């Protein structure tokens, strides 16, 4: 009934414009579905953008970044998980990761506190639904890199009290918890002994185990060690990017689904297509050869910068499309099942590599349009948009309470 009412409302709303080339009726259905469904985006890096530029105001709107209140509401977004991102460099100094996490959390607490008519904390699934009914965008927190735990299990409960509801076990480098997909050093051979304790403490506390970024061995081990379903908050299907360990293979996806977890598809072009994935490596190889041939030893050299600009102009970035995102979602559904797929855009985190047509949080209706066009039912689309993740979160909550 709610969806029907929204369609009637939208039929007379000139502000909801159908994008060029889209079927108007189907797009209006997609837009209405986004407004009625609970949309959970598993990973949005806005805190780092705000930390870099204090002038940005996501309440009033901004020309920088991919998320703010206006664009979030336009896309029907209810809960973008704010990434409390901890660069691997902080691991080099004891206490630095924890301190940076505290600083980012405090900053986001201030954003929410200063804009109570737009944003709200979300510490549970019921908070998400309650805030959505009020027209507020929930800003739950996820810690991207378990290095913030330092070497003290007490910090798991501490960060839970600060609002952290998932922890990405590793990031770009091996840490005290386990091995990273991006790091050649795999000396833990997966999850460390301390990491196993961290996972158990997360289960006990009510924090979701996020296995985006971990090595393959760590992925399987985390699934085995965790008493609750893990999630991969911003990963895609390796089927389309062979050899890219950061993405999830079919076998890994089957193991995740068997545990009840969710793969949340990343929108970055280099996660989606082989061409996008190989672009950066091809550019680096070509420029390294140019430097050698021209006797250039520093990338700070203006001649290098000029050549890099020339190369980039001559070799435009091969942006993925919305259809590529749909392909990953569809592959994940085929392999893992409809109950084990979500979205984790990585908005504000993948630079300028976002697909054509999915450049900001206002664009979710375009993705839903193509899912409808492919034949997905509204019920199943709602699962992908948020209900699958909410199911996992509820299970994690119940396990902790028991």
URNORWO-V705854 format. One record per pair of residues at least 6 apart in sequence whose ideal C-beta (glycine too) atoms are under 7 Angstrom apart, sorted by the first residue. I is the first residue (numbers start at 0). J is the second residue. D is the distance in Angstrom with one decimal. If there is no record, write none. Layout:
[[I & J & D] [I & J & D]]
//
This chain:
[[1 & 35 & 5.1] [2 & 31 & 5.6] [2 & 32 & 6.5] [2 & 35 & 5.2] [5 & 31 & 3.9] [5 & 34 & 5.7] [5 & 35 & 5.9] [6 & 27 & 6.3] [6 & 28 & 6.7] [6 & 31 & 5.1] [9 & 15 & 5.2] [9 & 27 & 5.0] [9 & 30 & 6.3] [9 & 31 & 5.8] [10 & 27 & 6.9] [15 & 27 & 6.9] [15 & 30 & 5.7] [17 & 23 & 4.4] [17 & 26 & 4.6] [18 & 26 & 6.8] [18 & 365 & 6.6] [21 & 368 & 6.1] [25 & 368 & 6.0] [25 & 371 & 5.9] [25 & 372 & 6.5] [26 & 364 & 6.8] [26 & 368 & 5.3] [28 & 371 & 6.3] [29 & 364 & 4.6] [29 & 367 & 4.1] [29 & 368 & 3.9] [29 & 371 & 5.7] [30 & 364 & 4.4] [32 & 367 & 5.6] [32 & 377 & 5.7] [32 & 380 & 6.3] [33 & 74 & 6.2] [33 & 75 & 3.1] [33 & 363 & 5.2] [33 & 364 & 4.8] [33 & 367 & 5.6] [34 & 75 & 4.7] [36 & 75 & 6.8] [36 & 381 & 4.6] [36 & 384 & 4.9] [36 & 385 & 6.5] [37 & 77 & 5.1] [37 & 127 & 6.5] [37 & 128 & 6.7] [37 & 131 & 5.9] [37 & 384 & 6.9] [37 & 385 & 4.1] [37 & 386 & 6.7] [37 & 389 & 6.7] [38 & 75 & 5.3] [38 & 76 & 5.0] [38 & 77 & 5.1] [38 & 363 & 6.1] [38 & 384 & 4.8] [38 & 385 & 5.3] [39 & 77 & 6.8] [39 & 78 & 4.9] [39 & 341 & 6.8] [39 & 385 & 3.8] [39 & 388 & 4.8] [39 & 389 & 6.6] [40 & 76 & 6.3] [40 & 79 & 4.3] [40 & 80 & 6.6] [40 & 342 & 5.9] [40 & 343 & 6.5] [40 & 344 & 5.3] [41 & 80 & 5.5] [41 & 230 & 6.9] [41 & 232 & 3.8] [41 & 233 & 5.9] [41 & 263 & 3.8] [41 & 341 & 5.9] [41 & 342 & 6.7] [41 & 343 & 3.2] [41 & 388 & 6.5] [42 & 80 & 5.8] [42 & 82 & 5.7] [42 & 141 & 6.9] [42 & 232 & 4.6] [42 & 233 & 3.7] [42 & 343 & 4.3] [42 & 344 & 6.8] [42 & 345 & 5.3] [42 & 348 & 6.9] [43 & 66 & 5.5] [43 & 79 & 3.9] [43 & 80 & 6.3] [43 & 81 & 6.3] [43 & 82 & 6.3] [43 & 344 & 6.6] [43 & 346 & 4.8] [43 & 347 & 5.9] [44 & 82 & 4.7] [44 & 84 & 6.0] [44 & 345 & 6.8] [44 & 346 & 6.9] [44 & 347 & 4.0] [44 & 348 & 3.3] [45 & 57 & 6.4] [45 & 64 & 6.2] [45 & 66 & 5.0] [45 & 81 & 6.1] [45 & 347 & 4.9] [46 & 81 & 5.3] [46 & 82 & 6.2] [46 & 83 & 6.2] [46 & 84 & 6.9] [46 & 103 & 4.8] [46 & 106 & 6.6] [46 & 107 & 5.6] [47 & 84 & 5.1] [47 & 347 & 7.0] [48 & 55 & 6.4] [48 & 63 & 6.7] [48 & 64 & 4.6] [48 & 347 & 4.9] [49 & 55 & 5.6] [49 & 106 & 6.4] [50 & 103 & 6.4] [50 & 106 & 6.5] [52 & 63 & 6.4] [55 & 61 & 4.7] [55 & 63 & 5.8] [55 & 64 & 6.6] [57 & 66 & 6.5] [57 & 67 & 4.1] [57 & 68 & 6.2] [57 & 110 & 6.8] [58 & 68 & 5.5] [58 & 114 & 4.2] [58 & 117 & 5.3] [60 & 67 & 4.9] [60 & 69 & 4.9] [61 & 67 & 5.3] [64 & 347 & 5.0] [65 & 346 & 3.9] [65 & 347 & 5.3] [65 & 358 & 6.7] [65 & 359 & 4.5] [65 & 360 & 6.0] [66 & 79 & 6.0] [66 & 346 & 5.4] [66 & 347 & 6.1] [66 & 360 & 4.7] [68 & 117 & 4.6] [68 & 136 & 6.2] [70 & 359 & 5.0] [70 & 360 & 4.9] [70 & 361 & 4.1] [71 & 79 & 6.8] [71 & 136 & 5.2] [71 & 360 & 4.8] [73 & 361 & 4.0] [74 & 360 & 4.8] [74 & 361 & 4.6] [74 & 362 & 6.1] [74 & 363 & 4.0] [74 & 364 & 6.5] [75 & 363 & 5.8] [75 & 364 & 6.8] [76 & 136 & 6.4] [76 & 360 & 5.1] [76 & 363 & 6.5] [77 & 127 & 6.4] [77 & 131 & 4.6] [77 & 136 & 6.6] [77 & 137 & 6.2] [77 & 385 & 6.9] [78 & 121 & 5.9] [78 & 127 & 5.0] [78 & 137 & 4.1] [78 & 139 & 5.8] [79 & 138 & 7.0] [79 & 360 & 6.9] [80 & 139 & 5.3] [80 & 141 & 4.5] [80 & 232 & 6.8] [81 & 107 & 5.6] [81 & 138 & 5.1] [81 & 139 & 6.9] [81 & 140 & 5.3] [82 & 141 & 5.9] [82 & 143 & 4.6] [82 & 348 & 6.7] [83 & 100 & 5.2] [83 & 103 & 4.9] [83 & 104 & 6.0] [83 & 140 & 5.6] [83 & 141 & 6.7] [83 & 142 & 4.7] [83 & 143 & 6.4] [83 & 163 & 6.8] [84 & 143 & 4.4] [84 & 144 & 7.0] [85 & 96 & 4.7] [85 & 99 & 5.8] [85 & 100 & 5.9] [85 & 143 & 6.5] [85 & 144 & 3.9] [85 & 146 & 5.3] [85 & 147 & 5.4] [85 & 170 & 6.8] [87 & 144 & 7.0] [87 & 170 & 5.5] [87 & 171 & 4.7] [87 & 172 & 3.7] [89 & 95 & 4.2] [89 & 96 & 4.2] [89 & 99 & 5.5] [89 & 146 & 6.3] [90 & 96 & 6.0] [90 & 146 & 4.8] [90 & 172 & 6.7] [90 & 174 & 5.7] [93 & 149 & 6.9] [94 & 149 & 6.6] [96 & 144 & 7.0] [96 & 146 & 4.0] [96 & 147 & 4.7] [96 & 149 & 6.5] [97 & 147 & 5.2] [97 & 149 & 5.3] [97 & 154 & 6.5] [100 & 142 & 6.1] [100 & 147 & 4.0] [100 & 158 & 7.0] [104 & 140 & 6.4] [104 & 161 & 5.1] [104 & 162 & 6.6] [107 & 138 & 6.4] [107 & 140 & 6.8] [110 & 118 & 6.5] [111 & 118 & 4.7] [111 & 119 & 6.5] [111 & 120 & 5.8] [111 & 138 & 5.8] [117 & 135 & 6.6] [117 & 136 & 6.5] [118 & 135 & 6.4] [118 & 136 & 5.5] [118 & 138 & 5.3] [119 & 130 & 4.5] [119 & 135 & 4.4] [119 & 137 & 5.5] [120 & 138 & 6.9] [120 & 162 & 6.3] [121 & 127 & 5.1] [121 & 130 & 6.2] [121 & 137 & 3.6] [121 & 138 & 6.8] [121 & 139 & 4.2] [122 & 162 & 6.2] [123 & 396 & 6.3] [124 & 389 & 5.0] [124 & 392 & 5.1] [124 & 393 & 5.1] [124 & 396 & 6.9] [126 & 137 & 6.4] [127 & 137 & 5.2] [127 & 389 & 6.9] [130 & 137 & 4.5] [139 & 164 & 5.3] [140 & 162 & 4.6] [140 & 163 & 5.2] [140 & 164 & 6.4] [141 & 163 & 6.8] [141 & 164 & 6.5] [141 & 165 & 4.3] [141 & 167 & 6.8] [141 & 209 & 6.7] [141 & 232 & 6.5] [142 & 158 & 6.3] [142 & 163 & 4.9] [142 & 166 & 4.7] [142 & 167 & 6.7] [143 & 167 & 4.6] [143 & 170 & 6.1] [144 & 167 & 6.0] [144 & 169 & 6.5] [144 & 170 & 3.9] [144 & 174 & 6.9] [145 & 166 & 5.1] [145 & 167 & 6.8] [145 & 168 & 4.8] [145 & 169 & 6.5] [145 & 174 & 6.3] [145 & 176 & 4.4] [145 & 197 & 6.4] [146 & 174 & 4.7] [147 & 154 & 7.0] [147 & 158 & 6.5] [148 & 154 & 4.7] [148 & 155 & 6.1] [148 & 197 & 5.9] [150 & 175 & 5.9] [150 & 193 & 6.9] [152 & 196 & 6.0] [152 & 197 & 6.7] [152 & 200 & 5.0] [155 & 197 & 6.5] [155 & 200 & 4.3] [155 & 201 & 5.9] [155 & 204 & 5.4] [155 & 206 & 6.6] [156 & 204 & 5.3] [159 & 204 & 4.9] [159 & 205 & 6.4] [159 & 206 & 5.7] [163 & 206 & 6.3] [164 & 206 & 6.2] [164 & 207 & 6.2] [165 & 206 & 6.2] [165 & 207 & 3.8] [165 & 209 & 4.6] [165 & 230 & 6.9] [165 & 232 & 6.5] [166 & 201 & 6.3] [166 & 206 & 5.6] [166 & 209 & 6.1] [167 & 209 & 4.2] [167 & 211 & 5.6] [167 & 212 & 5.6] [167 & 232 & 6.7] [168 & 176 & 4.9] [168 & 177 & 5.5] [168 & 194 & 6.7] [168 & 209 & 6.7] [168 & 210 & 6.4] [168 & 213 & 5.4] [168 & 217 & 6.9] [168 & 221 & 6.5] [169 & 176 & 6.2] [169 & 177 & 5.5] [169 & 178 & 6.8] [169 & 179 & 4.3] [169 & 212 & 5.2] [169 & 213 & 5.3] [170 & 179 & 6.4] [170 & 212 & 5.4] [171 & 179 & 6.0] [171 & 181 & 4.7] [171 & 182 & 6.8] [172 & 179 & 5.5] [172 & 182 & 4.9] [173 & 179 & 5.4] [173 & 182 & 4.8] [173 & 184 & 5.0] [173 & 186 & 7.0] [173 & 187 & 6.5] [175 & 191 & 6.3] [175 & 193 & 5.5] [176 & 190 & 6.8] [176 & 191 & 6.0] [176 & 193 & 6.6] [176 & 194 & 3.7] [176 & 197 & 5.4] [177 & 187 & 5.4] [177 & 189 & 6.1] [177 & 190 & 4.3] [177 & 191 & 5.6] [177 & 194 & 4.5] [177 & 213 & 5.9] [177 & 217 & 4.2] [178 & 185 & 4.6] [178 & 187 & 4.9] [178 & 189 & 6.1] [178 & 213 & 6.7] [178 & 214 & 3.9] [178 & 216 & 6.7] [178 & 217 & 5.0] [179 & 212 & 5.9] [179 & 213 & 6.5] [179 & 214 & 6.3] [180 & 212 & 5.9] [180 & 213 & 6.2] [180 & 214 & 5.3] [180 & 244 & 4.2] [180 & 245 & 4.7] [181 & 245 & 6.5] [185 & 214 & 5.7] [188 & 216 & 5.8] [189 & 214 & 6.6] [189 & 216 & 3.6] [189 & 217 & 4.4] [189 & 220 & 4.2] [190 & 217 & 5.2] [190 & 220 & 4.4] [190 & 221 & 6.0] [190 & 224 & 6.4] [195 & 224 & 5.3] [198 & 208 & 5.8] [198 & 221 & 6.3] [198 & 224 & 4.9] [198 & 225 & 5.3] [201 & 208 & 5.7] [202 & 225 & 6.0] [202 & 226 & 4.6] [202 & 227 & 5.3] [202 & 398 & 6.1] [203 & 399 & 6.3] [204 & 399 & 5.9] [205 & 395 & 5.8] [205 & 396 & 5.6] [205 & 399 & 3.3] [207 & 230 & 5.8] [207 & 391 & 6.6] [207 & 392 & 6.4] [207 & 395 & 5.2] [208 & 221 & 5.9] [208 & 225 & 4.8] [208 & 227 & 7.0] [208 & 229 & 4.1] [209 & 229 & 6.8] [209 & 230 & 5.7] [209 & 231 & 6.9] [209 & 232 & 4.9] [210 & 218 & 5.1] [210 & 221 & 4.9] [210 & 229 & 4.8] [210 & 231 & 5.3] [211 & 231 & 4.5] [211 & 232 & 5.1] [211 & 233 & 5.2] [211 & 234 & 4.7] [212 & 245 & 7.0] [213 & 221 & 6.5] [214 & 244 & 6.9] [215 & 244 & 6.4] [215 & 251 & 6.8] [218 & 251 & 5.6] [219 & 254 & 6.2] [221 & 229 & 5.6] [222 & 229 & 5.9] [222 & 254 & 5.5] [222 & 255 & 6.3] [222 & 258 & 5.0] [226 & 398 & 6.2] [227 & 394 & 5.9] [227 & 395 & 4.7] [227 & 398 & 5.0] [228 & 258 & 5.1] [228 & 259 & 3.7] [228 & 260 & 4.0] [228 & 391 & 4.9] [228 & 394 & 6.2] [229 & 255 & 6.8] [229 & 258 & 6.7] [229 & 260 & 4.8] [230 & 260 & 5.4] [230 & 261 & 4.7] [230 & 263 & 6.4] [230 & 388 & 6.7] [230 & 391 & 5.9] [231 & 247 & 5.9] [231 & 255 & 6.8] [231 & 262 & 5.1] [231 & 263 & 6.3] [232 & 263 & 5.1] [232 & 343 & 4.6] [233 & 263 & 6.0] [233 & 265 & 4.5] [233 & 343 & 3.6] [233 & 345 & 4.6] [234 & 245 & 6.7] [234 & 246 & 5.7] [234 & 247 & 5.1] [234 & 262 & 6.3] [234 & 265 & 5.8] [235 & 246 & 5.0] [235 & 264 & 5.2] [235 & 265 & 4.8] [235 & 270 & 4.2] [235 & 271 & 6.0] [235 & 327 & 4.8] [236 & 246 & 6.0] [236 & 247 & 6.3] [236 & 327 & 4.9] [236 & 330 & 4.7] [236 & 331 & 5.9] [237 & 243 & 6.0] [237 & 246 & 4.0] [237 & 247 & 5.8] [237 & 248 & 4.6] [238 & 249 & 6.2] [238 & 330 & 5.6] [239 & 271 & 6.5] [239 & 272 & 6.4] [239 & 273 & 6.8] [239 & 326 & 6.7] [239 & 327 & 6.5] [240 & 246 & 5.3] [240 & 270 & 6.9] [240 & 273 & 5.7] [240 & 276 & 4.6] [243 & 276 & 5.4] [246 & 270 & 6.2] [247 & 262 & 5.8] [249 & 334 & 5.0] [252 & 262 & 5.8] [252 & 331 & 6.2] [252 & 334 & 4.9] [252 & 335 & 4.6] [253 & 334 & 6.3] [253 & 335 & 6.3] [255 & 262 & 6.2] [255 & 335 & 6.7] [255 & 339 & 6.7] [256 & 335 & 3.6] [256 & 336 & 5.5] [256 & 339 & 4.0] [259 & 391 & 6.8] [259 & 394 & 6.9] [260 & 339 & 6.5] [260 & 391 & 6.5] [261 & 339 & 5.4] [261 & 340 & 6.6] [261 & 341 & 4.8] [261 & 387 & 5.0] [261 & 388 & 5.5] [261 & 391 & 5.6] [262 & 331 & 5.1] [262 & 335 & 6.4] [262 & 339 & 6.4] [262 & 340 & 5.9] [263 & 341 & 3.9] [263 & 342 & 5.7] [263 & 343 & 3.2] [263 & 388 & 6.9] [264 & 324 & 6.3] [264 & 327 & 4.8] [264 & 328 & 5.5] [264 & 331 & 6.7] [264 & 342 & 5.6] [264 & 343 & 6.5] [265 & 343 & 5.8] [265 & 345 & 5.0] [266 & 324 & 6.0] [266 & 344 & 4.4] [266 & 345 & 6.1] [266 & 353 & 5.7] [266 & 354 & 6.0] [266 & 357 & 5.5] [267 & 345 & 5.4] [267 & 349 & 3.4] [267 & 352 & 4.9] [267 & 353 & 6.8] [268 & 275 & 3.5] [268 & 318 & 5.3] [268 & 319 & 4.0] [268 & 352 & 4.3] [268 & 353 & 6.9] [268 & 354 & 5.9] [269 & 275 & 4.4] [269 & 276 & 4.6] [269 & 278 & 6.9] [269 & 279 & 6.8] [269 & 352 & 5.7] [271 & 319 & 4.0] [271 & 323 & 4.4] [271 & 324 & 6.4] [271 & 327 & 6.2] [271 & 354 & 6.7] [272 & 317 & 6.9] [272 & 319 & 5.0] [272 & 323 & 5.7] [274 & 317 & 4.1] [275 & 317 & 5.5] [275 & 319 & 5.6] [275 & 352 & 6.5] [278 & 316 & 6.1] [278 & 317 & 6.0] [282 & 310 & 6.3] [285 & 310 & 6.2] [286 & 306 & 6.7] [286 & 307 & 6.0] [286 & 310 & 6.4] [289 & 306 & 5.7] [290 & 303 & 6.4] [295 & 302 & 5.9] [295 & 303 & 5.3] [316 & 352 & 6.9] [318 & 354 & 6.0] [318 & 355 & 5.0] [319 & 354 & 4.2] [320 & 354 & 5.4] [320 & 355 & 5.3] [320 & 356 & 6.6] [321 & 354 & 5.9] [321 & 356 & 4.6] [321 & 357 & 5.6] [321 & 365 & 5.7] [321 & 366 & 5.8] [321 & 369 & 5.4] [322 & 369 & 6.3] [323 & 354 & 6.2] [324 & 354 & 6.1] [324 & 357 & 6.5] [324 & 366 & 6.1] [325 & 369 & 4.9] [325 & 370 & 6.2] [325 & 373 & 6.1] [328 & 340 & 5.8] [328 & 383 & 6.4] [329 & 373 & 6.8] [331 & 340 & 4.4] [332 & 340 & 5.5] [337 & 379 & 5.2] [337 & 382 & 5.9] [338 & 382 & 6.4] [338 & 387 & 5.7] [339 & 387 & 6.5] [340 & 383 & 5.3] [340 & 387 & 6.4] [341 & 383 & 6.1] [341 & 387 & 5.2] [341 & 388 & 4.8] [342 & 383 & 6.7] [342 & 384 & 6.7] [346 & 360 & 6.1] [356 & 362 & 6.3] [356 & 365 & 5.2] [357 & 365 & 6.6] [357 & 366 & 6.3] [367 & 380 & 5.9] [370 & 380 & 5.3]]
//
